[in-house]
Every structure is written in structure tokens, then in C-alpha cells.
Amino acid sequence: MRVIEPLGQEDLDVLRLESRSVAGHTLKIAVLQPSGHLPRPDVDSLRRHVAARLSGAPLLRCRLREGRRGRAPAWVDDPTFDVRRHVRPLPVSERGSSPTADRCSHRR
């Protein structure tokens, strides 16, 4: 796998803190609403939009290569990257409810 970028100091610090109960992952949740006369975007349109812009942010297509056998941890190109795993719909009944956010954050 091609190394895109070695881990920076901040990433290394977060990685050192990780344990069974602490994970240094991030999650973004977007609530999509219709805007004026425009309908709410569907998930396929959103995926196409994100995929078209990924070349401008190559780290978003990477995964962590753990440091082993003398190699330093690094961000490497993920040949199995699929935008469908990262942009997923989650129908909700109550906007912004804590149970919905909890359910979403525990999904893989």
C-alpha cells in the first residue's frame, strides 16, 4: 500500500490514548432537510457529490497502517475504499434525539 502521509504528532498522541474504552474515531452526522422549493437530497446524489470531490482531499480515502516491524504508523491509500461505507442513510423519527445519535454512533 502506498503511504500517503506519516501520522502527525496529534494523530500519534490520539493513537497512544486508544484503549478498549477509548477510540480516536470521528463521526459526522448531517440532517438533510428540503430547502425552499428543492427536495431533500437523496443518499445516491450525496454519495456522487462526495465521491466527485475526494480527489481534493486524498486523506479521506486512507486508512491507518499500524506501526509494526519497525514501520511507523502512517495513513495509506485504501484500495477497498467505497464511499457507500462512509455516506449512509439513517432514517430517524425524531430529529436530533439522543437515542438516534447513540444508535448511529455504535453502528459499523
Buried (B, 14 or more C-beta within 10 A) or exposed (E): EEEBEEBEEEBEEBBEEEEEEEEEEEEEEEEEEEEEEEEEBEEEEBBBEBBEEBEEEEEBBBBBBEEEEEEEBBBBBBEEBEBEEBBEEEEBEEEEEEEBBEEEEEEE
